[in-house]
Amino acid sequence: MNAPGKPDALSRSLEVIGKDPILRRRMIDECKAIEKGLDYLPDHSIRDEITAPIIDALHAGVGILRKQLSSGLVFDFHYRSKIAREFVMSTPEVPDHVWEPQTTKLLVHLARRSRQVLVGGGYFGDHVLPIARQLAASGGTVHAFELNAEQAEMLRHNAVLNALDNVVVNQLGLWSDDHTELALQGDDSFAFPVSTGGSLPARFNTLTIDTYLQRSAVDRLDLIMLDIEGGELDALRGAEGHLTRPAGEAPNVVFEVHRSYVDWTDGLAQTPIVKHLTTRGYTIHAVRDFQANYDMKGKPVELIPLDTVYLEGPPHGFNLLAVKDLSILRDDLFKICPGVSPKLLVHKSPSLHHPSDGL
């Protein structure tokens, strides 16, 4: 038996194989074939429990990867997260998104009527670049915030790689004030911001959305997307000047809630972040989506009315859509589906966790 922390012989072998791009591709294809053919335990994910460790070991010695979307967008990225794993495991091999197919579809749709978009949690550009591509035609701008220095640099690199000069990358913490000092805890895509309170080394200064927009001479913000691991409420508290505007002038908001940071024991409507938006005139729906790369081409974006969202299960997260102008939802892109889970999961109950028209 190997000492704890040391790779075993099988992991080392897979790492060696993974350094050859052709052999790595063959191994990925074999793992996808295994997922289709293996009769595994009910309610258990073959991807998470069986093939993921193989794919992770296969990429342990790989440097920066490159992958293209069907739209022509090209991404360079580090293999350091489930986002990266799902991207390399995509079916088809050239997919139409990086991560969260329905959220990506939703954001691009909302960007069609936008000029100024702010994204908190830009990562290497999985959502930022599709939005920027859509905004480029109308001269719009994406203001992206990413605290991880390496990912922020990768985001800048990917914007240049795709000739998108309408992406502004900021390594600042979105917060409820302009004078808090933040540190990141956790790894890569799971890192979350915490106020140092003088007890931790400060790494980042904070800025409110309102202050940032004022300094950037942006009078009107059309869309906010926040995925900052529990910092969403503080960021929204700093956008008061825009969230309180009337329908037609206030930004649409897409944001993540996660059970690790948000206590929804009494229902989503009673959570502080939802109440913060509803008391300012927003109507909120949960977005049904895979936290994965899963082909959803041609399927509508399914939305769940707030008071009917199925919330049972282990700690998990999902995205919510907040709008003031309800006419936005009267579009063929959307389908209202009450009483189901926002978590789309292949291995769970079809009635709760599959799209309404099937996988």
GIFEN-V50281 format. One record per backbone hydrogen bond with DSSP energy under -1.0 kcal/mol. NH is the residue of the N-H (numbers start at 1). CO is the residue of the C=O. If there is no record, write none. Layout:
BEGIN
NH/CO
NH/CO
END
This chain:
BEGIN
6/3
12/8
13/9
14/10
15/11
16/12
17/13
18/14
20/17
24/20
25/21
26/22
27/23
28/24
29/25
30/26
31/27
32/28
33/29
34/30
35/31
36/32
37/33
38/34
40/38
44/41
49/45
50/46
51/46
52/47
55/51
56/52
57/53
58/54
59/55
60/57
62/59
65/77
67/75
69/73
70/95
72/69
75/67
77/65
80/78
85/81
86/82
87/83
88/84
89/85
90/87
100/292
104/100
105/101
106/102
107/103
108/104
109/105
110/106
111/107
113/110
114/111
117/141
118/223
119/143
120/225
121/145
122/145
125/122
129/125
131/127
132/128
133/129
134/130
135/131
136/132
138/135
140/135
141/115
142/166
143/117
144/168
145/119
146/170
152/148
153/149
154/150
155/151
156/152
157/153
158/154
159/155
160/156
161/157
162/158
163/160
164/159
168/142
170/144
173/205
175/207
182/204
183/194
185/192
190/187
191/188
192/185
194/183
196/181
199/196
203/182
204/182
206/180
207/173
210/238
212/208
213/209
214/210
215/211
216/212
217/214
218/213
222/116
223/116
224/252
225/118
226/254
227/120
231/228
235/231
236/232
237/233
239/236
242/239
243/239
244/240
245/242
249/246
250/246
252/222
253/322
254/224
255/320
256/226
257/318
259/316
261/258
262/258
267/264
270/267
271/268
275/271
276/272
277/273
278/274
279/275
280/277
281/278
282/277
283/323
285/321
286/304
287/319
288/302
289/342
292/290
299/296
301/333
303/335
304/286
306/284
308/305
310/340
318/257
320/255
321/285
322/253
323/283
326/324
328/325
329/326
330/327
331/329
334/331
335/301
337/303
341/352
344/289
345/353
348/345
353/349
354/350
358/355
END
